[in-house]
Amino acid sequence: FDALEAACAYFETEIATRDSREPLDYAERRGLTASTMKEFRIGYAPGSKDALKATLIKRGFSEAQLLDAGLLVKPDDGRAPYDRFRHRLTIPIINAKNRIIAFGARALDAATEPKYLNSPETKLFDKGSTVFNFARARGPAFDKGELIVVEGYLDVIALYQAGFHHTVATLGTAFTERQMDQLW
């Protein structure tokens, strides 16, 4: 949890202090306001292969912790682990207790694949059991007696900003029975 929170804070700092306007321009083209970006803690992962890794290791995290949190990729060929998210808009995925368990990230370069990249499965994150925005939507959905379910996190964020606070997403996966159980 601590490594993921530190990564989120780093990404938030990066989007606020970048010389390049590209991440903010993308968010603005998607119609996201500054307050919505702050509410959802949207950030930016720089294009460097080890910017996050170097920053978090300086803050006392081990490479093993960063691998366990899904923040680094360990190549099969023995090369050093590198940052999973590079040159992407980052969106933290939180659990029902409002703790960061993973990230979703949108590529800023149109040629980059995949366009959307989630954290890998970890001890904290099971994609098929996770519903994006569940913690925020729970109360409003209960009060309204309804829930809007969409495919992706940017869909949720846009609807939330438009006043539909009872919206969640399946993180781009098929709607699983585990997700349905959580929503019921």
N, C-alpha and C positions, 0 to 999 in steps of 0.2 A: 504493500500500500504506500509506504513512504517513497519508494523509488518512482512510482507512478505519479504521485503528487508532486514530487520534485521535477519530474519531466514536464508535467502540465504547467507548472510555474515557469519553467524555462521557455516552453513554447509560447506562453502568454507574453513574456518579456521580449522574445524575438519578434513577434508580430508588432509590438508597440515601438520597438527601437530600430527596426530595419531601415537601412538607407534606401533599399529597394521598396517601391510601393506595390509590387506585384501581388503579394498576399492580400493586402487591404483592397486593392483594385478588384480582385476576384470577388471578395466578400461583398463589396459595394455593388458589383454587377449582379450578384445574386439577391440584392436588395436587403442585405443584413445591416441593421443599425448597430451603432457602437454599444448601446445598452444590451441588445440581444447577444452580441459577441461576448460581452462581459458576463452576462447571465449563463451562457453555455460554455464559457471559458475557452473560446476558440483561439487557437494559436497558430504558430508557424514553425515547421521543422526545416531548418536550413538545408541547402543542398550538399553540404559537406558530409563525408562518410563517417566522421567521428566527432562532430561538434557536440552532440548530446552526450555521447560516451565520455569525452574528455571533461566536460563540465560536471557531470554527475560523479565521476571518479574523484575529481578535485573536492567534491562535497562529501566524500567519505563512503560512497557506494562502491561495492566491488563489481567486477565484470560479471561474476556469477549471478549476483542479484539482478543486474540489468538483463541478463539472458533469461533468468527465471520470470521476470516481469514482462518479457516479450518485447523489450525495447531495442534489443540487439539481435542481429542475425549471425549465426555461426556457420561459416561456409564449410562444406564437406571436405574441401581440399586442404584444410589446415591453415588457411590464412586467418588473420586476426578478425575477431568479431567486429561488425560495423553497425551503424545506426540503421534500424529498420525503416524509419520514416525520414525521407529526404525530399526537400523541395515540395512540401505538401502543407495544405491547411490541415490543422489537427483539431479533432473534436474528442474530448474525453467522454468515455462511456462509464456511467456511474451505476452502482448497484442500488438496491432498495434502501440501503442505509446511507446513501449519498457519498459513497467512497468510490474513487476512481479504480476501475478494474481493467481498463483497456483503453485503446484509442481507435477511432476511425480517422482516416486521413484521405483527403482529396488531392490528387495530383494537380499541380498548377500548370504543367506543361502538357499540352494536348496530345503529344506523342507518347507520353509515359503510360505504361500499362502495369498493373491494372489502374483504372481511373480512380477507384476507391479501394483502399487497403485497410483492413482491420488488423488489430493485434492477433497473434496466433492464440490458440487455446493454451491456457495456463492454469495454474492452481486456482486462480481467482476468476478467470474468464472462460465461460463455456458459451460459445456463440449461439448454439441451439436452445439454450435456456435463458438467454438474456434478452430483455426488451428495452430498447433505447428510450430514455425519458420516463421510465416507469415511476421513479421517485417523485418527479415533478407532476406527472399526470394523475397520480393515484387519487389525490384529494379532489381535484376538479372533475375527474371521471365519476367518482362516487357521487359528488354533489349533482352532476348533470344526469346521472343514470345512463351515461353512454360513453363510448370510447371510440376514437378514430384510430385505425391501424393503417400505417403506410409502409412503404418499402424501406426508405433510407433516412439517415439522420438529418440531412439537409432539408428533406421534405418536412420532417417534424419541426425543425427550427423555423422554417418559413411559416408554417401553420401556427406555431406557438406565438410568433411575432404578430400574426394577424388576429390573435385573440382566442385561438383554439388550443387552450392549455391542456385539454384532455386527449392529446395525440401522442402516440407511441409508434415505434418502428421495429421491424423484425430484422434489421441490420442487413438487408439485402438477401436474406435466406428465405427458403420456403418457410411458411408459418408452421412451427413445430407444435406437437402436443404439449411439450414442456412449457413453451411460451404461452400457449392457451391456458394451461393450468395456472400459471402465474397471474395472468390477466383475470381469470375467473375469481 
